[in-house]
Structure formats: structure tokens, C-alpha cells
Amino acid sequence: MERARIRVFDTTLRDGEQSPGCSMNVHEKLRLARQLDRVGVDIIEAGFPIASDGDFEAVQAIAAALRRPTIAGLARACSPDIERAWQALKGAAFPRIHVFLATSDIHLKYKLRISRQQCLEQARDSVRLAKSLCTDVEFSPEDATRTDPEFLCQVLEAVVEAGATTLNIPDTVGYTMPAEFNELIHSIRRRVRGIEGVTISAHCHNDLGLAVANSLAAIAAGARQVECTINGIGERAGNASLEEIVMAMRVRPDLHPYDTGVVSSQLFPASQLLSEITGVPVQPNKAITGRNAFAHEAGIHQDGVLKNPLTYEIMTPQSVGVPDSKLVLGKHSGRHALSLRCEQLGYQFERRALDEIYRRFVLLADQIKNVQDHHLLQLIRETCGQSQRIPPAHVEEIATAMAAAAGQGRIPEMYSPKPIAVPNDFPAHELPRNSMAEHHCEQEDYLWGV
């Protein structure tokens, strides 16, 4: 059975840029747009041409430079915006005018100060104008999830008749719940005449932390376009994260049997480039692209990952463009990870020596959080002096073999720890006198659990 294709609409350069502190100039937008092209997104919303001369120039430059993806420009439902958007987009190989108008009663009353009937007519007339300029027209009823469902369907039907080719349903303020959003998409598919001839899209914000969940719920209900941003940047708490949506579908095809054109190995490079351009770092525990997404400190996790990465990693780091997993040496780390790192640095120890190094390592880690290589080398020198060391060439072989074995979830046998002689005067009198030290075994790395 052929799997449904989901079109990825990236709005990092438009909605994402509206994040405080994330504005970009023309050169930066073009640079990021080229990376989005490498990611393989279907549509790049390059900006809001009427907003400023800079935004107009950015949309125009991206439209001229990128010939594979559709290039979209945002416009309010009024003639000046739509005409300005077309001037910026007309050089694109595949241009799209994206028209939006609020439809919820709270927006109509307090922001636009128009009636429902005026809203319906303005939406219809604006889409008709956009269609006269561009064959590909998307319409978004802003604040759709707080709009009366009956009126929402009336507006959608009117813009379909006027020529809209994509209907985007925005959860503008991140208000809806996945089950609600799923039902809303189902309802639109049942009630809007002509809906079978257009693409339904979802655009979710993250105010309640549900943007990705809501996007997936919309896709399950029949949406075939999803609007999202790299790193989930955007207004307030941000937009649905592109990398999270894509990888959710890749990792769980049993529940989300959909395909995209995204080259997942380009996700981390895109994340890093965005962070570099905006100066806004990615939160460490951000899914997929955060620095801790493939980092392990707890001994039980490190032990499992060293034996088989699938024990604690549901996707390979390489699949999203991250070079490799990281074993972070901290107070939660176990002997297995410590022994491996010592070996990678050129040192091998039998159990008694490793126990003493581990004891001192834990004391140090309690004080400085993360133990770096230079800390570990100093600790080894202080503990054992100049012990026998593996030749540097052998260290490189270890790193190479470790990298090759990572995908198979094993440590090559030829590089498993080989005990070496320890001087007779090794200071063992300070070893901890508790059951964990006296009965050292593989299970000690299970001190720190989930």
C-alpha cells in the first residue's frame, strides 16, 4: 500500500523570524533558505513582503535563487499586501501567495472590528485577487481553533470557490488539544464543499507544548501539509518543530505511515546554522537537535548504549546529522564508561586500579559536574603516575573501531579492556569499604536508573 505524502511547509524565515531576537537580514535569509532547500522542504515561506523593504528583497532573492521548492510570501487579506507579495514572488519557479484573515469572534470584534459577513466577503475577494495573479493560493483563517465551526466552514467554502488551492488551519495561539484538532480537520473534510480538490494544512503554535502533537493529529485526520519551523522557533512559545514532526513519522511509521521529502541527515546542520545566524542557542534538552539529545551520563544508560545503542536511542544520531552519541562523564557515570574513556585516552587498568580511579573520579565529578579529558588525565597521573600507555596509533584505531561499531551496538572484542600490571605500591588502602566496592560487577553501572 502506497503511503501518503505529507508536504512540509517551512516558515522559519517568516513566522520563525518573528521570534524576539531572531530577525534576519537578506543575506542571512538567503543562506538559511539554501540549507532548507538541502533539507528538502516542499515550500519555503520566505517572508512577509509588505512588512519591510528588507523582507521584500529577501523574498525576491530567494524566489530567484531556489528553483526546486515552492516559494511563498505572506499577505493580509487586502489588495496592497497581495500585490506586493506578487511583485516579490513573480520570479519564482513555483510561487505561492499565502493570504490570511482572522475569523474568530474575539479577533473580529477587538482587532479587525468587522462583522462575520464582512470577514467572509473580504476573505473571498482577497483570494480571488490573489488567484488572478498566481495559480497557487493558500488561505489561512487566523485563530481557526477559536472560530465558530459553522462560520469557519462558511469562510473555507467561500475561498475554495474563489480559487484557493490550500486551506491552512492555524492553531494561532496554541489553544487546541490533539483530539479536538483531529475532529476539527475531520469536520472540515465532511462539511466544506469542494474540499476534495484542495490540500488541507495545519499550522500549530506551542503555547501549551502541544504543537507537534496537534500537527500529527491533523495529519492523522487527513491534513497533507504541515507548517513548521527549524528548532520550533516562532511567536511566543514557538511553532511546531519541523525536525520533531519528521522524525516522529520516521521512527513510528506503524502509527504515522506517511512520507516526506525531508533529508533527515540535514536537520542538525540546519538547526546549527539557524542558531549561528540568530545567536539564539538551542535548549540543551531539545528533542532531535539539542546537545543532550544523544548524550548519556547515567551509568545504566551508558552501559546499555555501549552494548547496544538501541537500548536508549530510538534513532541513530547520524540519521539526523549529529556526528555521534556522547558519553558525558559526570557523577552519575559508571565504571564501564570511565574505563572506555581511559582506554580511548591510551590507558588500561585492571579492576583494583580502576576502582581507585573511579572513587576519585566520583569525588571530582561531585565538584565540577562534567569531567573533561584533561581532568581525567590529571586524575590518572595523580593516582597511578606514568602507567603503561597504549601507543597513540592504537588509540586512533580504538576511536575508528568504536565509531564503526556504534551502529551495530557493540564494542569490538579486540578493543575490550585488557588488564595491565599495576605497581605493587598502588594506593589501594583508601578503597571504599561498602558492598558496592567489595562486590564489583557489571551491575554497578546500574546505580543510576531511568
C-alpha positions as CSV (number, residue, x, y, z in Angstrom):
1,M,0.0,0.0,0.0
2,E,1.4,3.4,-1.0
3,R,2.0,5.7,1.9
4,A,0.5,9.2,1.9
5,R,3.0,12.1,1.1
6,I,3.0,15.0,3.6
7,R,4.2,18.3,2.2
8,V,6.5,20.2,4.6
9,F,5.9,23.9,4.6
10,D,8.8,25.7,6.4
11,T,8.0,29.1,7.9
12,T,11.3,29.6,9.7
13,L,12.0,32.7,7.6
14,R,8.6,34.2,8.2
15,D,6.8,33.1,11.4
16,G,10.1,31.8,12.9
17,E,11.8,35.1,12.3
18,Q,9.0,36.8,14.3
19,S,10.5,35.2,17.4
20,P,12.0,38.0,19.6
21,G,15.7,38.3,18.8
22,C,15.5,36.1,15.7
23,S,15.3,38.6,12.9
24,M,17.5,38.0,9.8
25,N,18.8,40.2,7.0
26,V,18.6,39.4,3.3
27,H,21.9,37.6,3.2
28,E,21.1,35.5,6.3
29,K,17.7,34.6,5.0
30,L,19.1,33.5,1.7
31,R,21.8,31.5,3.4
32,L,19.3,29.7,5.5
33,A,16.9,29.2,2.6
34,R,19.7,27.3,0.7
35,Q,20.0,25.0,3.7
36,L,16.3,24.5,3.8
37,D,16.5,23.5,0.2
38,R,19.1,20.9,1.1
39,V,16.8,19.7,3.9
40,G,14.2,19.0,1.2
41,V,11.2,21.0,2.4
42,D,8.5,21.4,-0.2
43,I,7.5,25.0,0.5
44,I,9.6,27.8,1.9
45,E,7.7,30.8,3.3
46,A,10.4,33.4,2.6
47,G,8.8,36.4,4.4
48,F,6.1,39.0,4.5
49,P,6.9,41.3,1.6
50,I,4.8,44.3,2.7
51,A,6.4,44.3,6.2
52,S,9.6,46.0,5.1
53,D,11.9,46.6,2.1
54,G,14.3,44.1,3.6
55,D,11.6,41.4,3.7
56,F,10.5,42.2,0.1
57,E,14.2,41.9,-1.1
58,A,14.7,38.6,0.8
59,V,11.6,37.0,-0.7
60,Q,12.6,38.3,-4.2
61,A,16.2,37.0,-3.8
62,I,15.0,33.6,-2.5
63,A,12.4,33.3,-5.3
64,A,15.2,33.9,-7.9
65,A,17.8,31.7,-6.3
66,L,15.9,28.5,-5.5
67,R,14.2,26.6,-8.3
68,R,13.1,23.4,-6.7
69,P,10.8,24.3,-3.8
70,T,7.7,26.4,-3.9
71,I,8.4,29.9,-2.5
72,A,5.6,31.5,-0.6
73,G,5.0,35.1,0.6
74,L,2.6,36.1,3.3
75,A,-0.1,38.7,2.7
76,R,-3.0,40.1,4.7
77,A,-6.4,39.9,3.0
78,C,-6.1,43.3,1.3
79,S,-5.0,44.5,-2.2
80,P,-1.7,46.3,-1.3
81,D,-0.4,43.2,0.6
82,I,-1.3,40.8,-2.1
83,E,0.1,42.9,-5.0
84,R,3.3,43.5,-3.0
85,A,3.6,39.8,-2.4
86,W,3.2,39.0,-6.1
87,Q,5.9,41.5,-7.1
88,A,8.3,39.8,-4.8
89,L,7.3,36.3,-5.9
90,K,6.8,36.5,-9.6
91,G,10.4,35.5,-10.4
92,A,9.9,32.1,-8.6
93,A,9.7,28.9,-10.5
94,F,6.8,27.9,-8.2
95,P,5.3,31.0,-6.5
96,R,2.6,30.9,-3.8
97,I,0.6,33.8,-2.3
98,H,-0.4,33.0,1.3
99,V,-3.4,35.1,2.3
100,F,-4.6,35.2,5.9
101,L,-7.6,36.8,7.7
102,A,-8.7,36.3,11.3
103,T,-12.1,34.6,11.7
104,S,-12.6,34.1,15.4
105,D,-15.1,36.4,17.1
106,I,-12.6,37.8,19.5
107,H,-10.3,38.9,16.6
108,L,-13.2,40.2,14.6
109,K,-14.5,42.3,17.4
110,Y,-11.4,43.6,19.1
111,K,-8.7,43.5,16.4
112,L,-10.4,43.9,13.0
113,R,-13.7,45.5,14.1
114,I,-15.7,43.9,11.3
115,S,-18.7,41.6,11.2
116,R,-18.7,38.0,10.2
117,Q,-20.3,38.9,6.9
118,Q,-17.6,41.5,6.2
119,C,-15.0,38.9,7.1
120,L,-16.4,36.3,4.7
121,E,-16.6,38.8,1.8
122,Q,-13.1,40.1,2.5
123,A,-11.6,36.6,2.5
124,R,-13.4,35.6,-0.7
125,D,-12.4,38.8,-2.6
126,S,-8.8,38.7,-1.4
127,V,-8.4,35.1,-2.6
128,R,-10.0,36.0,-5.9
129,L,-7.5,38.8,-6.4
130,A,-4.5,36.6,-5.4
131,K,-5.8,33.9,-7.8
132,S,-5.8,36.4,-10.7
133,L,-2.1,36.9,-10.1
134,C,-0.9,33.4,-9.1
135,T,-2.2,30.0,-9.7
136,D,-1.1,28.7,-6.3
137,V,-3.0,30.4,-3.4
138,E,-3.1,29.4,0.2
139,F,-5.7,30.8,2.6
140,S,-5.4,30.8,6.4
141,P,-8.3,31.7,8.7
142,E,-6.3,33.1,11.6
143,D,-7.3,31.8,15.1
144,A,-9.2,29.0,13.4
145,T,-9.4,26.8,16.5
146,R,-11.3,29.5,18.4
147,T,-13.6,30.3,15.5
148,D,-17.2,29.1,15.5
149,P,-17.0,25.9,13.5
150,E,-20.1,26.7,11.4
151,F,-18.7,30.1,10.4
152,L,-15.2,28.6,9.8
153,C,-16.7,26.2,7.3
154,Q,-18.6,29.0,5.5
155,V,-15.4,31.0,5.1
156,L,-13.4,28.0,3.9
157,E,-16.1,27.1,1.3
158,A,-16.1,30.7,0.1
159,V,-12.4,30.8,-0.5
160,V,-12.4,27.4,-2.2
161,E,-14.9,28.8,-4.6
162,A,-12.7,31.8,-5.1
163,G,-9.8,29.6,-6.1
164,A,-7.8,28.7,-3.0
165,T,-5.6,25.6,-3.6
166,T,-4.5,25.1,0.0
167,L,-6.6,25.6,3.2
168,N,-4.3,26.1,6.2
169,I,-6.0,25.7,9.6
170,P,-3.9,27.6,12.2
171,D,-4.0,27.0,15.9
172,T,-2.7,30.5,16.2
173,V,-2.5,30.8,20.0
174,G,-1.7,27.1,20.8
175,Y,-5.1,26.6,22.4
176,T,-6.4,23.4,21.0
177,M,-5.9,19.8,22.1
178,P,-4.9,16.9,19.8
179,A,-8.3,15.2,19.9
180,E,-10.1,18.5,19.3
181,F,-7.9,19.4,16.4
182,N,-8.3,15.9,14.8
183,E,-12.0,16.3,15.0
184,L,-11.9,19.8,13.5
185,I,-10.0,18.5,10.5
186,H,-12.4,15.6,10.1
187,S,-15.4,18.1,10.3
188,I,-13.9,20.4,7.7
189,R,-13.4,17.4,5.3
190,R,-17.0,16.4,5.8
191,R,-18.7,19.8,5.6
192,V,-16.8,22.0,3.2
193,R,-17.9,21.7,-0.4
194,G,-15.1,21.4,-2.9
195,I,-12.6,20.3,-0.1
196,E,-11.6,17.2,-2.1
197,G,-9.9,19.4,-4.7
198,V,-7.6,21.3,-2.2
199,T,-4.9,20.5,0.3
200,I,-5.6,20.8,4.0
201,S,-2.7,22.2,6.0
202,A,-2.0,22.5,9.8
203,H,-0.1,25.4,11.4
204,C,0.2,24.9,15.2
205,H,1.7,27.0,17.9
206,N,3.3,25.7,21.1
207,D,1.8,27.8,23.9
208,L,0.7,24.6,25.7
209,G,3.6,22.5,24.4
210,L,1.3,20.6,22.0
211,A,2.2,22.0,18.6
212,V,3.8,18.8,17.4
213,A,1.1,16.6,18.9
214,N,-1.6,18.7,17.3
215,S,0.2,18.7,13.9
216,L,0.4,14.9,14.0
217,A,-3.3,14.7,15.0
218,A,-4.2,16.9,12.0
219,I,-2.2,14.7,9.6
220,A,-3.9,11.6,11.0
221,A,-7.3,13.3,10.2
222,G,-6.3,14.0,6.6
223,A,-4.2,17.1,6.5
224,R,-1.5,16.6,3.9
225,Q,0.6,19.7,4.5
226,V,2.2,20.7,7.8
227,E,3.6,24.1,8.6
228,C,6.6,24.2,11.0
229,T,10.0,25.7,11.8
230,I,13.5,24.6,12.4
231,N,14.1,24.3,16.2
232,G,10.4,25.2,16.7
233,I,11.2,28.9,16.8
234,G,8.3,31.4,16.4
235,E,6.0,33.8,18.2
236,R,5.7,33.4,22.0
237,A,6.4,29.7,22.7
238,G,7.2,29.0,19.1
239,N,5.8,26.8,16.2
240,A,5.7,23.1,15.7
241,S,9.2,21.8,15.3
242,L,10.0,20.5,11.8
243,E,12.6,18.0,13.0
244,E,10.3,16.6,15.7
245,I,7.4,16.1,13.3
246,V,9.5,14.5,10.6
247,M,11.3,12.1,13.0
248,A,8.1,11.2,14.8
249,M,6.9,9.9,11.4
250,R,10.2,8.2,10.6
251,V,10.5,6.5,14.0
252,R,6.8,5.4,14.3
253,P,5.6,4.5,10.8
254,D,3.3,2.0,12.5
255,L,1.3,4.9,13.8
256,H,2.2,7.6,11.3
257,P,2.5,5.8,7.9
258,Y,3.5,8.9,5.9
259,D,6.4,10.0,3.8
260,T,8.1,13.4,3.4
261,G,10.8,14.7,1.1
262,V,13.0,15.7,4.0
263,V,16.6,14.6,4.0
264,S,16.8,13.9,7.8
265,S,20.6,14.0,7.9
266,Q,20.4,17.7,7.1
267,L,18.3,18.5,10.2
268,F,21.1,19.0,12.6
269,P,23.1,21.2,10.2
270,A,20.0,23.3,9.7
271,S,19.5,23.7,13.4
272,Q,23.1,24.7,13.9
273,L,23.0,27.2,11.1
274,L,19.9,28.8,12.4
275,S,21.4,29.1,15.9
276,E,24.6,30.6,14.4
277,I,22.6,33.2,12.3
278,T,20.2,34.3,15.1
279,G,22.6,33.9,18.0
280,V,19.8,32.1,19.8
281,P,21.1,28.7,21.2
282,V,19.1,25.5,21.1
283,Q,17.9,24.4,24.5
284,P,20.2,21.5,25.7
285,N,17.3,19.1,26.1
286,K,15.6,20.0,22.8
287,A,14.4,16.8,21.0
288,I,16.4,15.8,18.0
289,T,18.7,18.8,17.8
290,G,19.6,19.7,21.4
291,R,23.1,18.9,22.6
292,N,21.8,16.4,25.1
293,A,19.5,14.6,22.6
294,F,22.2,11.9,22.1
295,A,24.2,12.4,25.3
296,H,24.3,10.0,28.2
297,E,25.6,10.5,31.7
298,A,23.8,8.0,33.9
299,G,25.8,4.8,34.3
300,I,22.9,2.5,33.4
301,H,22.3,4.4,30.2
302,Q,26.0,4.5,29.3
303,D,26.3,0.8,29.9
304,G,23.3,0.0,27.8
305,V,24.3,2.3,24.9
306,L,27.8,0.8,24.8
307,K,26.3,-2.7,24.5
308,N,23.6,-1.7,22.0
309,P,22.7,1.9,21.2
310,L,19.0,0.8,20.7
311,T,18.7,0.3,24.5
312,Y,18.4,4.1,24.9
313,E,18.4,5.7,21.4
314,I,15.3,5.3,19.3
315,M,17.1,6.7,16.3
316,T,20.7,6.9,15.3
317,P,22.4,10.3,15.8
318,Q,23.7,10.1,12.2
319,S,20.1,9.8,10.9
320,V,19.5,13.5,11.8
321,G,23.0,14.7,11.0
322,V,24.5,14.5,14.5
323,P,28.1,13.1,14.3
324,D,27.7,10.6,17.1
325,S,26.4,9.9,20.6
326,K,28.2,11.4,23.5
327,L,29.0,9.7,26.8
328,V,29.2,12.5,29.3
329,L,31.4,11.8,32.3
330,G,29.8,13.1,35.4
331,K,28.9,11.9,38.9
332,H,26.2,9.6,37.5
333,S,28.6,7.8,35.2
334,G,29.5,4.2,35.7
335,R,32.8,2.3,35.6
336,H,32.1,0.9,32.1
337,A,32.1,4.4,30.5
338,L,35.0,5.6,32.6
339,S,37.1,2.5,31.6
340,L,36.3,3.1,28.0
341,R,37.3,6.7,28.1
342,C,40.5,5.9,29.8
343,E,41.2,3.4,27.1
344,Q,40.4,5.9,24.4
345,L,42.9,8.2,26.1
346,G,45.5,5.4,26.0
347,Y,45.3,3.9,29.5
348,Q,44.1,0.4,30.5
349,F,43.7,-0.7,34.1
350,E,42.8,-3.9,36.0
351,R,40.0,-3.8,38.4
352,R,41.7,-2.6,41.5
353,A,43.3,0.4,39.8
354,L,40.0,1.2,38.0
355,D,38.2,1.1,41.3
356,E,40.5,3.7,42.8
357,I,40.3,5.9,39.7
358,Y,36.6,5.6,39.8
359,R,36.4,6.6,43.5
360,R,38.4,9.7,42.9
361,F,36.5,10.4,39.7
362,V,33.2,10.5,41.5
363,L,34.6,12.9,44.2
364,L,35.8,15.1,41.4
365,A,32.6,14.9,39.4
366,D,30.6,16.0,42.5
367,Q,32.6,19.2,42.5
368,I,32.9,20.2,38.8
369,K,29.8,18.5,37.2
370,N,31.3,17.3,33.9
371,V,34.8,15.7,33.9
372,Q,36.7,16.6,30.8
373,D,39.7,14.7,29.3
374,H,42.3,17.0,30.8
375,H,40.7,16.5,34.3
376,L,40.7,12.7,33.8
377,L,44.3,12.7,32.6
378,Q,45.4,14.7,35.7
379,L,43.5,12.3,37.9
380,I,45.2,9.3,36.3
381,R,48.6,10.8,36.8
382,E,47.9,11.6,40.4
383,T,46.5,8.2,41.1
384,C,48.9,5.9,39.1
385,G,51.8,8.0,38.0
386,Q,53.0,7.3,34.5
387,S,51.4,3.9,33.9
388,Q,51.9,1.8,30.8
389,R,50.1,3.6,27.9
390,I,48.8,2.4,24.6
391,P,50.7,3.7,21.6
392,P,49.0,6.7,20.0
393,A,48.3,4.8,16.8
394,H,46.4,2.2,18.8
395,V,44.3,5.0,20.3
396,E,43.3,6.1,16.9
397,E,42.3,2.5,16.0
398,I,40.1,2.4,19.1
399,A,38.3,5.6,18.1
400,T,37.8,4.3,14.5
401,A,36.6,0.9,15.6
402,M,34.3,2.4,18.2
403,A,32.7,4.6,15.5
404,A,32.2,1.7,13.2
405,A,30.7,-0.5,15.9
406,A,28.3,2.2,17.2
407,G,25.7,1.4,14.5
408,Q,25.9,-2.3,15.5
409,G,25.5,-1.6,19.2
410,R,28.7,-3.4,20.2
411,I,32.3,-2.7,21.3
412,P,34.8,-4.6,19.2
413,E,36.3,-7.5,21.1
414,M,39.8,-6.6,20.1
415,Y,39.4,-3.3,22.0
416,S,37.7,-4.6,25.2
417,P,39.7,-3.7,28.3
418,K,43.0,-5.7,28.8
419,P,44.3,-5.5,32.3
420,I,47.8,-4.4,32.8
421,A,50.2,-4.7,35.7
422,V,49.8,-2.1,38.5
423,P,52.8,-1.1,40.7
424,N,52.9,-3.0,44.0
425,D,52.7,0.2,45.9
426,F,49.4,1.3,44.3
427,P,47.5,3.2,46.9
428,A,44.6,0.8,47.5
429,H,44.1,1.4,51.2
430,E,41.5,4.1,50.6
431,L,39.2,2.0,48.5
432,P,35.5,2.4,49.7
433,R,34.6,-0.3,52.2
434,N,31.0,-1.0,51.1
435,S,29.2,-3.7,49.3
436,M,29.3,-1.9,46.0
437,A,33.1,-1.7,46.1
438,E,33.6,-5.2,47.6
439,H,31.4,-6.9,45.0
440,H,32.3,-5.0,41.9
441,C,30.5,-6.5,38.9
442,E,28.8,-5.3,35.7
443,Q,25.6,-4.4,37.6
444,E,27.4,-1.5,39.3
445,D,26.7,0.7,36.3
446,Y,23.0,0.3,37.2
447,L,23.4,2.6,40.2
448,W,21.6,5.4,38.3
449,G,18.3,4.4,36.7
450,V,15.8,6.0,34.4
